[in-house]
Amino acid sequence: MGFFDRFSAKKPEPGPTPSNGAHEPVAGAATSSAGGVKPKLAAAREKLAAHDLPGAMALYEEVLAGAGDRADVLVAISGDLGSHGHVAEIIELIAPRYDADRHGPATGLNLLQAYLAVRNADAAQHVLDILFTLNRPELEDRLHGFSNAIAEILMSPDQVAAHPSGGAPSDAAKIGLITISKPIWFYGLDALAGQILPPKEGRLRRIAFAQLALPGYKPADPNVPTPEDELGRLSRALPLWFAETFYFCPSYIPVAAIGIKTPPGGPAENHHVVFAGEWTTENLRQLVETNEGGLDYIVTGALRVNAGDYELLLRIWEVKTFRERKTFNVRWTPATADAALTRIHAELRGYMEWSPASAAFAYIIPVQPRPWLETLGASLGLFLAEKSILARDQLAPVAEDLSAAALRAPQGEAASLAYLTLRTRAAKLGFAVPEEATLARSPVVLQAQKSVV
């Protein structure tokens, strides 16, 4: 486990547009006439003209639910929002969906200008880096102009005064990362490492799975830390699941990177972080620099929910060039969650050439991943609380998590081991724990049951 400070993915604050000749208003675009998309975009544009932003956003959500991967749709929405001055909404709707290779530069330019308008230099630099990798000579002069605009923001008096030495004020809250280097449910079973963890040898690829961003996430009270909710848990549990899977592959050394916020009051008040924006290139560099041995790949992404419909976007970055190599996208409802998560998990494994490790402990990918994510999220919370990294009031109801994990325990060795470490950790922290659950029958589970007593 490792820890480093000053990782930041702040939600953009509204601000004046940089005054740079190369920075022009966000451009509009023609809309598609296929499948009813055009009438909805036209209706949304009319609502914008009538100053009905909520009505327009509702229509945009409808369009994006069915056509959110179309370049013409993204450029039309970003252009219309920008021309009416709603740059924050461009970031909310477009940033989680934009893929330069699929959607081209037009939407990227609109998004870049939106980040410049709210003076988010890190995010603007991230988009600019992506646009440069498209190798479009006709855009080079314009992109260099945007680079100058970013430099102006970084050197502006308000930025320098706020952070004169490039760091945060000493009395400011600090954002750090915890890197989980083994399956989260393994911690506490170190004596059984030889029976559970596969050997790692030869040329290994290092991969990090970053906590997911939650664009558009609105807590009840942003100034009052509350116990993690469903989306917050998913944003941490999904990278834990991917990292766990890749640990049981002979070719990879994985870690999961999870955010923690330390208020001015100190570590005793630590609480979970929700990243409102996706990781920037600078964030990725910080992660690489603080990970022992470096990294070859980083997987970032964003998670959104609208009226019960969930959408997950994953981006695979090659660290050598800091270029996106692949994106994956999946949508689900509560009824289809297991099938959708199984599919994107399989797509990720296939692209990264995952293969199972030949070890005594056979890691089996769960048939029902959605409940398994609850176990992983609960395990992380109790693990961080036990290490005094997370305040106890940040934990979801422990009794409910224990009860659900107990019901899943008989489903396999990993589920049984996860229940054992979860129950043991809860007891150490003083929580009431249930009687022993029914466990999977295997020698390693029996040994683990004896070792955690």
DAFENPE-V240692 format. One record per pair of residues at least 24 apart in sequence whose C-alpha atoms are under 10 Angstrom apart, sorted by the first residue. I is the first residue (numbers start at 1). J is the second residue. D is the distance in whole Angstrom. If there is no record, write none. Layout:
# DAFENPE-V240692
[[I:J:D] [I:J:D]]
This chain:
# DAFENPE-V240692
[[1:177:10] [1:178:7] [1:179:5] [1:180:5] [1:181:6] [1:182:8] [1:255:9] [1:256:10] [1:257:10] [1:291:10] [2:177:8] [2:178:6] [2:179:5] [2:180:7] [2:181:8] [2:255:10] [2:257:9] [2:290:8] [2:291:8] [2:292:9] [3:176:7] [3:177:5] [3:178:5] [3:179:7] [3:180:10] [3:257:9] [3:258:10] [3:259:10] [3:260:9] [3:290:8] [3:291:9] [4:175:9] [4:176:5] [4:177:6] [4:178:7] [4:179:9] [4:259:10] [4:260:10] [4:286:9] [4:287:9] [4:289:10] [4:290:7] [4:291:9] [5:174:7] [5:175:6] [5:176:4] [5:177:7] [5:178:9] [5:259:10] [5:260:9] [5:261:9] [5:262:10] [5:286:9] [5:290:10] [6:167:8] [6:168:8] [6:173:10] [6:174:6] [6:175:5] [6:176:6] [6:177:9] [6:261:10] [6:283:9] [6:286:9] [7:174:8] [7:175:5] [7:176:6] [7:177:7] [7:259:8] [7:260:10] [7:261:10] [7:279:10] [7:282:9] [7:283:6] [7:284:9] [7:286:7] [7:287:8] [8:122:10] [8:174:8] [8:175:6] [8:176:8] [8:177:10] [8:259:9] [8:261:10] [8:273:10] [8:275:8] [8:277:10] [8:279:9] [8:280:9] [8:282:10] [8:283:7] [9:120:10] [9:122:9] [9:123:9] [9:175:9] [9:213:9] [9:259:10] [9:273:10] [9:274:9] [9:275:6] [9:276:7] [9:277:6] [9:278:7] [9:279:7] [9:280:8] [9:283:8] [10:120:9] [10:122:10] [10:123:10] [10:175:10] [10:274:9] [10:275:7] [10:276:7] [10:277:7] [10:278:10] [10:279:10] [11:88:10] [11:91:10] [11:92:10] [11:118:10] [11:120:9] [11:215:9] [11:216:9] [11:274:10] [11:275:8] [11:276:5] [11:277:6] [11:278:10] [12:88:8] [12:91:9] [12:115:8] [12:117:10] [12:118:6] [12:119:7] [12:120:6] [12:121:10] [12:123:9] [12:276:8] [12:277:8] [13:88:9] [13:115:10] [13:117:10] [13:118:6] [13:119:8] [13:120:8] [14:87:9] [14:88:7] [14:115:10] [14:117:8] [14:118:5] [14:119:8] [14:120:9] [15:116:9] [15:117:6] [15:118:5] [15:119:6] [15:120:9] [16:116:9] [16:117:6] [16:118:7] [16:119:7] [17:113:9] [17:114:9] [17:115:9] [17:116:7] [17:117:4] [17:118:7] [17:119:7] [17:149:10] [17:153:10] [18:113:10] [18:116:7] [18:117:7] [18:118:9] [18:119:8] [18:146:10] [18:149:7] [18:150:9] [18:152:8] [18:153:7] [18:156:10] [19:117:10] [19:149:8] [19:152:9] [19:153:10] [20:145:8] [20:146:8] [20:148:8] [20:149:6] [20:150:10] [20:152:9] [21:142:10] [21:145:8] [21:146:9] [21:148:10] [21:149:9] [22:141:9] [22:142:6] [22:143:8] [22:144:8] [22:145:5] [22:146:6] [22:147:9] [22:148:9] [22:149:8] [23:109:10] [23:112:10] [23:113:7] [23:116:9] [23:117:10] [23:142:8] [23:143:10] [23:145:7] [23:146:6] [23:148:10] [23:149:7] [24:110:10] [24:113:8] [24:142:10] [24:146:10] [25:79:9] [25:82:7] [25:83:7] [25:85:9] [25:110:9] [25:113:8] [25:114:9] [25:117:10] [26:75:10] [26:78:8] [26:79:6] [26:80:8] [26:81:8] [26:82:5] [26:83:6] [26:84:9] [26:85:9] [26:87:9] [26:106:10] [26:107:10] [26:109:8] [26:110:5] [26:111:8] [26:112:9] [26:113:7] [26:114:8] [26:117:10] [27:75:9] [27:76:9] [27:78:8] [27:79:5] [27:80:8] [27:81:10] [27:82:7] [27:83:7] [27:106:8] [27:107:9] [27:109:9] [27:110:7] [27:113:10] [28:75:7] [28:76:6] [28:77:8] [28:78:7] [28:79:4] [28:80:6] [28:81:9] [28:82:8] [28:83:7] [28:106:9] [28:107:10] [28:110:9] [29:72:8] [29:73:9] [29:74:9] [29:75:6] [29:76:5] [29:77:8] [29:78:9] [29:79:6] [29:80:8] [29:106:9] [29:107:10] [30:72:7] [30:73:9] [30:75:8] [30:76:6] [30:77:10] [30:79:9] [31:71:10] [31:72:6] [31:73:7] [31:74:9] [31:75:8] [31:76:6] [31:77:9] [32:70:9] [32:71:10] [32:72:6] [32:73:7] [32:76:9] [35:66:10] [35:67:9] [36:63:9] [37:62:9] [37:63:6] [37:64:9] [37:66:9] [37:67:8] [37:73:8] [38:63:9] [38:73:9] [38:76:10] [41:73:8] [41:76:8] [41:77:7] [41:80:9] [42:76:10] [42:80:10] [44:77:9] [44:80:9] [44:81:10] [45:76:10] [45:77:9] [45:80:7] [45:81:8] [45:84:9] [48:80:8] [48:81:8] [48:83:10] [48:84:7] [48:85:10] [48:86:9] [49:80:10] [49:84:8] [51:84:9] [53:81:9] [53:84:10] [53:86:9] [53:89:9] [56:81:9] [57:81:10] [57:89:8] [57:93:9] [58:306:10] [60:93:8] [61:93:8] [61:306:8] [61:307:10] [62:306:10] [64:93:9] [64:94:9] [64:97:9] [65:306:9] [65:309:9] [65:310:10] [65:311:9] [65:331:9] [68:93:10] [68:94:9] [68:97:7] [68:98:9] [69:97:7] [69:98:8] [69:99:9] [69:102:8] [69:103:8] [69:329:9] [70:97:10] [70:98:10] [70:102:8] [70:103:7] [71:98:9] [71:99:9] [71:100:10] [71:102:7] [71:103:4] [71:104:7] [71:105:10] [71:106:9] [71:107:7] [72:103:8] [72:104:10] [72:106:9] [72:107:9] [73:103:10] [73:107:9] [74:98:8] [74:103:8] [74:106:9] [74:107:6] [74:108:9] [74:110:10] [74:111:10] [75:103:9] [75:104:9] [75:105:9] [75:106:6] [75:107:5] [75:108:8] [75:109:9] [75:110:8] [75:111:9] [76:106:10] [76:107:8] [76:110:10] [77:107:9] [77:110:10] [78:106:10] [78:107:7] [78:108:9] [78:109:10] [78:110:6] [78:111:7] [78:114:9] [79:106:9] [79:107:8] [79:109:10] [79:110:7] [79:111:9] [81:110:10] [81:114:10] [82:110:8] [82:111:9] [82:113:9] [82:114:7] [82:117:10] [85:114:9] [85:117:10] [86:114:9] [87:111:8] [87:113:8] [87:114:5] [87:115:8] [87:116:9] [87:117:7] [87:118:8] [88:114:7] [88:115:8] [88:117:9] [88:118:7] [88:216:10] [89:114:9] [89:216:9] [90:114:7] [90:115:9] [91:115:7] [91:118:10] [91:123:10] [91:215:8] [91:216:9] [91:277:8] [92:214:10] [92:215:6] [92:216:6] [92:217:9] [92:276:9] [92:277:8] [92:304:10] [93:215:8] [93:216:8] [93:304:10] [94:215:10] [95:123:10] [95:127:9] [95:215:8] [95:277:8] [95:278:8] [95:302:9] [96:213:9] [96:214:9] [96:215:7] [96:277:8] [96:278:7] [96:301:8] [96:302:6] [96:303:8] [96:304:9] [96:311:10] [96:312:9] [96:313:7] [96:314:9] [97:301:10] [97:302:9] [97:311:10] [97:312:10] [97:313:7] [97:314:10] [97:327:10] [97:329:9] [98:127:10] [98:313:10] [98:327:10] [99:127:10] [99:130:9] [99:315:9] [99:324:9] [99:326:9] [99:327:7] [100:127:9] [100:130:7] [100:131:7] [100:133:9] [100:134:8] [100:324:9] [101:130:9] [101:131:9] [101:133:9] [101:134:7] [101:324:9] [101:325:9] [101:326:9] [101:327:10] [102:327:10] [104:131:9] [104:134:8] [105:130:9] [105:131:6] [105:132:10] [105:134:8] [105:136:9] [105:139:9] [106:131:10] [109:139:10] [109:142:10] [109:143:9] [109:146:9] [112:143:10] [112:146:8] [113:146:8] [113:149:10] [115:150:10] [116:146:9] [116:149:8] [116:150:7] [116:153:8] [119:149:10] [119:150:8] [119:152:10] [119:153:7] [119:154:9] [119:159:10] [120:150:9] [120:153:8] [120:154:9] [121:147:10] [121:149:9] [121:150:6] [121:151:8] [121:152:9] [121:153:7] [121:154:7] [121:280:10] [122:150:9] [122:154:9] [122:279:9] [122:280:6] [122:281:8] [122:282:7] [122:283:8] [123:150:10] [123:277:8] [123:278:8] [123:279:8] [123:280:6] [123:281:8] [123:282:9] [123:283:10] [124:149:10] [124:150:7] [124:280:9] [124:281:10] [125:150:7] [125:151:10] [125:280:8] [125:281:7] [125:282:8] [126:278:10] [126:279:8] [126:280:5] [126:281:5] [126:282:8] [126:283:9] [126:322:10] [127:280:8] [127:281:9] [128:281:10] [129:280:10] [129:281:8] [129:322:9] [129:323:8] [130:281:9] [130:322:9] [130:323:7] [130:324:8] [133:321:10] [133:322:10] [133:323:7] [133:324:9] [170:264:8] [171:263:9] [171:264:5] [171:265:9] [171:266:10] [172:262:9] [172:263:7] [172:264:6] [172:265:10] [173:261:7] [173:262:6] [173:263:4] [173:264:5] [173:265:8] [173:266:9] [173:270:10] [174:260:8] [174:261:6] [174:262:5] [174:263:6] [174:264:8] [174:266:9] [174:267:10] [174:270:10] [175:259:7] [175:260:6] [175:261:5] [175:262:6] [175:263:9] [175:270:10] [175:271:10] [175:272:10] [175:273:8] [176:257:10] [176:258:8] [176:259:6] [176:260:5] [176:261:6] [176:262:8] [176:273:9] [177:210:10] [177:211:9] [177:256:10] [177:257:6] [177:258:5] [177:259:5] [177:260:6] [177:261:9] [177:273:10] [177:287:9] [177:290:10] [178:255:10] [178:256:8] [178:257:6] [178:258:5] [178:259:6] [178:260:7] [178:384:9] [178:389:9] [179:208:9] [179:209:9] [179:210:9] [179:254:10] [179:255:6] [179:256:5] [179:257:5] [179:258:6] [179:259:9] [179:287:9] [179:290:10] [179:291:8] [180:208:10] [180:209:10] [180:239:10] [180:240:8] [180:243:9] [180:244:10] [180:254:9] [180:255:5] [180:256:5] [180:257:7] [180:258:8] [180:380:9] [181:208:9] [181:240:10] [181:243:8] [181:244:9] [181:247:9] [181:253:8] [181:254:6] [181:255:4] [181:256:7] [181:257:9] [182:240:9] [182:243:8] [182:244:7] [182:246:10] [182:247:7] [182:248:10] [182:253:9] [182:254:8] [182:255:7] [182:256:9] [183:240:7] [183:241:8] [183:242:10] [183:243:7] [183:244:5] [183:245:8] [183:246:10] [183:247:7] [183:248:9] [183:254:10] [183:255:9] [183:256:9] [183:376:9] [183:379:10] [183:380:10] [183:414:10] [183:418:9] [184:237:10] [184:240:7] [184:241:9] [184:243:9] [184:244:8] [184:256:9] [184:375:10] [184:376:7] [184:377:9] [184:378:10] [184:379:6] [184:380:6] [184:381:10] [184:383:8] [184:418:8] [184:421:9] [184:422:10] [185:244:9] [185:375:9] [185:376:7] [185:378:10] [185:379:6] [185:380:8] [185:383:9] [185:414:8] [185:415:9] [185:416:10] [185:417:7] [185:418:5] [185:419:8] [185:420:9] [185:421:6] [185:422:7] [186:244:10] [186:379:10] [186:414:9] [186:417:7] [186:418:7] [186:420:10] [186:421:7] [186:422:10] [187:379:9] [187:380:10] [187:383:8] [187:418:9] [187:421:7] [187:422:10] [187:425:10] [188:383:9] [188:417:10] [188:420:9] [188:421:6] [188:422:9] [188:424:9] [188:425:8] [188:448:9] [188:451:9] [188:452:7] [189:417:9] [189:420:9] [189:421:8] [189:447:10] [189:448:7] [189:449:10] [189:451:7] [189:452:7] [190:448:10] [190:451:10] [191:447:10] [191:448:9] [191:451:8] [191:452:10] [192:444:8] [192:445:10] [192:447:8] [192:448:7] [192:451:9] [194:359:9] [194:360:9] [194:361:9] [195:359:8] [195:360:6] [195:361:6] [195:443:10] [195:444:7] [195:447:10] [196:248:10] [196:359:8] [196:360:7] [196:361:5] [196:362:8] [196:363:9] [196:413:10] [196:414:9] [196:444:8] [196:445:10] [197:247:8] [197:248:7] [197:357:9] [197:359:8] [197:360:9] [197:361:7] [197:362:10] [197:363:10] [198:247:8] [198:248:6] [198:249:8] [198:250:7] [198:356:10] [198:357:6] [198:358:7] [198:359:5] [198:360:8] [198:361:8] [198:362:9] [198:363:10] [199:247:10] [199:248:9] [199:249:10] [199:250:8] [199:357:9] [199:358:9] [199:359:8] [200:247:9] [200:248:10] [200:249:9] [200:250:6] [200:251:8] [200:252:8] [200:253:8] [200:357:10] [201:250:8] [201:251:8] [201:252:10] [201:253:10] [202:250:9] [202:251:8] [203:250:10] [203:251:7] [203:252:9] [204:249:10] [204:250:8] [204:251:5] [204:252:5] [204:253:6] [204:254:10] [204:296:9] [205:250:10] [205:251:6] [205:252:5] [205:253:6] [205:254:8] [205:294:10] [205:295:8] [205:296:6] [205:297:8] [206:246:10] [206:251:9] [206:252:6] [206:253:5] [206:254:6] [206:255:8] [206:291:10] [206:293:8] [206:294:7] [206:295:5] [206:296:5] [206:297:6] [206:298:9] [206:319:10] [207:243:8] [207:246:9] [207:247:10] [207:252:7] [207:253:6] [207:254:5] [207:255:7] [207:256:9] [207:288:10] [207:294:9] [207:295:6] [207:296:6] [207:297:5] [207:298:6] [207:299:8] [207:316:10] [207:317:10] [207:318:9] [207:319:9] [208:239:9] [208:240:10] [208:242:9] [208:243:7] [208:246:10] [208:253:9] [208:254:6] [208:255:5] [208:256:6] [208:257:7] [208:284:10] [208:287:9] [208:288:9] [208:291:9] [208:294:10] [208:295:7] [208:296:8] [208:297:6] [208:298:5] [208:299:6] [208:300:9] [208:316:10] [208:317:10] [209:236:10] [209:238:9] [209:239:5] [209:240:7] [209:241:9] [209:242:7] [209:243:6] [209:254:8] [209:255:6] [209:256:5] [209:257:6] [209:258:9] [209:297:9] [209:298:6] [209:299:5] [209:300:6] [209:301:9] [209:314:10] [209:315:10] [209:316:9] [210:235:9] [210:236:8] [210:238:9] [210:239:6] [210:240:9] [210:242:10] [210:243:10] [210:255:9] [210:256:6] [210:257:5] [210:258:7] [210:259:9] [210:278:10] [210:279:8] [210:284:9] [210:287:9] [210:298:7] [210:299:6] [210:300:5] [210:301:8] [210:314:10] [211:235:6] [211:236:5] [211:237:8] [211:238:8] [211:239:6] [211:240:9] [211:256:7] [211:257:6] [211:258:5] [211:259:7] [211:273:9] [211:274:9] [211:275:8] [211:278:9] [211:279:9] [211:299:9] [211:300:7] [211:301:8] [211:302:9] [212:236:7] [212:237:9] [212:238:8] [212:239:8] [212:257:10] [212:258:9] [212:259:10] [212:274:9] [212:275:7] [212:276:9] [212:277:9] [212:278:7] [212:279:9] [212:299:9] [212:300:6] [212:301:5] [212:302:5] [212:303:6] [212:304:10] [212:312:9] [212:313:9] [212:314:9] [213:273:10] [213:274:7] [213:275:5] [213:276:6] [213:277:6] [213:278:5] [213:279:8] [213:300:8] [213:301:6] [213:302:4] [213:303:6] [213:304:9] [213:312:10] [213:313:10] [214:274:7] [214:275:6] [214:276:5] [214:277:7] [214:278:8] [214:301:9] [214:302:6] [214:303:5] [214:304:6] [214:305:9] [214:312:10] [215:274:9] [215:275:8] [215:276:5] [215:277:6] [215:278:8] [215:302:7] [215:303:7] [215:304:7] [215:305:9] [216:276:7] [216:277:9] [216:303:10] [216:304:8] [216:305:9] [216:306:10] [217:274:8] [217:275:9] [217:276:7] [217:277:10] [217:303:10] [217:304:8] [217:305:9] [218:274:10] [218:276:9] [219:274:10] [225:269:9] [225:270:9] [225:271:7] [225:272:8] [225:273:9] [225:393:9] [225:394:7] [226:271:8] [226:272:9] [226:393:7] [226:394:6] [226:395:9] [226:396:9] [227:271:9] [227:272:8] [227:381:10] [227:391:10] [227:392:9] [227:393:6] [227:394:4] [227:395:5] [227:396:5] [227:397:9] [228:271:9] [228:272:7] [228:273:9] [228:274:10] [228:377:9] [228:378:10] [228:381:9] [228:393:9] [228:394:6] [228:395:6] [228:396:6] [228:397:10] [229:394:10] [229:395:9] [229:396:7] [230:374:9] [230:377:10] [230:396:9] [231:274:9] [231:303:8] [231:304:8] [231:305:8] [231:310:10] [232:272:8] [232:273:8] [232:274:7] [232:275:9] [232:303:10] [232:377:9] [233:272:10] [233:274:10] [233:373:8] [233:374:8] [233:376:9] [233:377:6] [233:378:8] [233:380:9] [233:381:9] [233:396:9] [234:303:8] [234:370:9] [234:373:7] [234:374:8] [234:376:9] [234:377:7] [235:273:10] [235:274:8] [235:275:9] [235:301:9] [235:302:8] [235:303:7] [235:304:10] [235:312:10] [235:377:9] [236:272:10] [236:273:10] [236:274:10] [236:373:9] [236:376:9] [236:377:7] [236:380:9] [236:381:10] [237:370:10] [237:372:9] [237:373:5] [237:374:7] [237:375:8] [237:376:6] [237:377:5] [237:378:9] [237:379:9] [237:380:8] [238:341:9] [238:345:10] [238:369:10] [238:370:9] [238:372:10] [238:373:7] [238:374:10] [238:376:9] [238:377:9] [239:299:8] [239:300:9] [239:301:9] [239:373:10] [239:376:10] [240:373:8] [240:376:7] [240:377:8] [240:380:9] [241:345:9] [241:365:10] [241:369:9] [241:372:8] [241:373:7] [241:376:7] [241:377:9] [242:299:9] [242:345:8] [242:348:9] [242:349:9] [243:299:10] [244:363:9] [244:365:10] [244:376:10] [245:345:9] [245:349:9] [245:354:9] [245:355:10] [245:356:9] [245:363:8] [245:364:9] [245:365:8] [246:349:8] [246:352:10] [246:354:7] [246:355:9] [246:356:9] [246:357:9] [247:356:9] [247:357:9] [247:363:10] [248:354:9] [248:355:8] [248:356:6] [248:357:5] [248:358:9] [248:359:9] [248:361:9] [248:362:9] [248:363:7] [248:364:9] [249:353:10] [249:354:6] [249:355:6] [249:356:5] [249:357:5] [249:358:8] [249:359:10] [249:363:9] [250:354:9] [250:355:7] [250:356:7] [250:357:5] [250:358:8] [250:359:10] [251:352:10] [251:353:9] [251:354:8] [251:355:8] [251:356:9] [251:357:9] [252:296:10] [252:352:10] [252:354:9] [252:355:10] [253:295:9] [253:296:10] [254:295:9] [254:297:9] [254:298:10] [255:291:9] [255:295:10] [255:298:10] [256:298:10] [256:299:10] [257:287:8] [257:298:10] [257:300:10] [258:380:10] [260:384:10] [260:389:8] [260:390:8] [261:389:10] [261:390:9] [262:389:9] [262:390:9] [267:388:8] [267:389:7] [267:390:8] [267:391:8] [268:388:7] [268:389:8] [268:390:7] [268:391:6] [268:392:9] [269:388:10] [269:389:9] [269:390:7] [269:391:6] [269:392:9] [269:393:9] [269:394:9] [270:385:10] [270:388:9] [270:389:7] [270:390:5] [270:391:5] [270:392:9] [270:393:10] [270:394:9] [271:389:8] [271:390:6] [271:391:6] [271:392:9] [271:393:9] [271:394:6] [271:395:9] [272:381:9] [272:389:10] [272:390:7] [272:391:9] [272:394:7] [272:395:9] [275:302:9] [276:302:9] [277:301:10] [277:302:8] [278:302:7] [278:303:10] [281:317:10] [281:319:10] [281:322:7] [281:323:9] [282:322:10] [284:317:9] [284:319:8] [284:322:8] [285:319:8] [285:322:8] [288:319:8] [294:319:9] [295:319:7] [295:320:9] [296:320:7] [296:321:10] [296:322:10] [297:322:9] [297:323:10] [297:324:10] [297:325:10] [297:352:10] [298:322:9] [298:324:9] [299:324:9] [299:326:10] [299:327:9] [299:348:10] [300:324:10] [300:327:10] [301:327:9] [301:328:9] [301:329:9] [302:329:10] [303:329:10] [303:330:10] [303:331:10] [304:331:9] [305:331:9] [305:332:9] [305:333:9] [307:333:9] [308:332:9] [308:333:6] [308:334:7] [309:333:5] [309:334:8] [309:336:10] [309:337:10] [310:334:8] [310:337:9] [311:340:10] [312:340:10] [312:341:9] [312:344:9] [313:344:10] [314:344:9] [314:348:9] [315:348:10] [316:348:9] [316:351:10] [316:352:9] [326:351:9] [334:370:9] [336:370:10] [337:368:9] [337:369:8] [337:370:7] [337:371:10] [338:366:9] [338:367:8] [338:368:5] [338:369:6] [338:370:6] [338:371:9] [338:372:10] [339:367:9] [339:368:8] [339:369:9] [339:370:9] [340:369:10] [340:370:10] [341:367:10] [341:368:9] [341:369:7] [341:370:8] [342:366:8] [342:367:8] [342:368:8] [342:369:7] [342:370:9] [345:369:10] [360:444:9] [361:413:8] [361:414:9] [361:444:8] [362:412:10] [362:413:8] [362:414:9] [363:412:9] [363:413:8] [363:414:7] [364:412:8] [364:413:9] [364:414:8] [365:414:10] [366:411:9] [366:412:9] [366:414:9] [366:415:9] [367:411:10] [371:404:8] [371:405:9] [371:408:8] [372:404:10] [372:405:9] [372:408:8] [372:414:10] [372:415:8] [372:418:10] [374:401:8] [374:404:9] [374:405:8] [375:401:7] [375:402:9] [375:404:8] [375:405:6] [375:406:10] [375:408:9] [375:415:8] [375:418:7] [375:419:8] [375:422:8] [376:405:10] [376:415:10] [376:418:8] [376:422:9] [377:401:9] [378:402:8] [378:405:9] [378:418:10] [378:422:8] [379:405:10] [379:418:8] [379:419:9] [379:421:8] [379:422:6] [379:423:9] [379:425:9] [379:426:9] [380:422:9] [381:422:10] [382:421:10] [382:422:7] [382:423:10] [382:424:10] [382:425:6] [382:426:7] [382:428:10] [382:429:8] [383:421:9] [383:422:8] [383:425:7] [383:426:9] [383:429:10] [385:425:9] [385:426:10] [385:429:8] [386:425:7] [386:426:9] [386:428:8] [386:429:7] [392:429:9] [398:422:10] [398:423:10] [398:426:8] [398:431:7] [398:432:9] [398:433:9] [399:423:10] [399:426:9] [399:431:8] [399:432:7] [399:433:7] [399:434:8] [402:426:9] [402:432:10] [402:433:7] [402:434:8] [402:437:10] [403:433:9] [403:434:8] [403:437:9] [405:437:9] [406:434:9] [406:435:10] [406:436:8] [406:437:5] [406:438:7] [406:439:8] [407:437:8] [407:438:8] [407:439:9] [408:437:9] [408:438:9] [408:439:9] [408:440:10] [409:437:7] [409:438:7] [409:439:5] [409:440:7] [410:437:8] [410:438:6] [410:439:5] [410:440:5] [410:441:8] [411:438:10] [411:439:8] [411:440:7] [411:441:10] [412:439:8] [412:440:5] [412:441:8] [412:442:9] [412:445:9] [413:439:8] [413:440:6] [413:441:8] [413:442:7] [413:443:10] [413:444:8] [413:445:6] [414:440:9] [414:445:9] [415:439:8] [415:440:8] [415:445:10] [416:440:6] [416:441:9] [416:442:10] [416:444:10] [416:445:7] [416:446:10] [416:448:9] [416:449:9] [417:444:9] [417:445:6] [417:446:10] [417:448:7] [417:449:8] [420:445:9] [420:448:8] [420:449:7] [420:451:10] [420:452:7] [420:453:9] [421:448:9] [421:449:9] [421:452:7] [423:452:9] [424:452:7] [424:453:8] [425:452:9]]
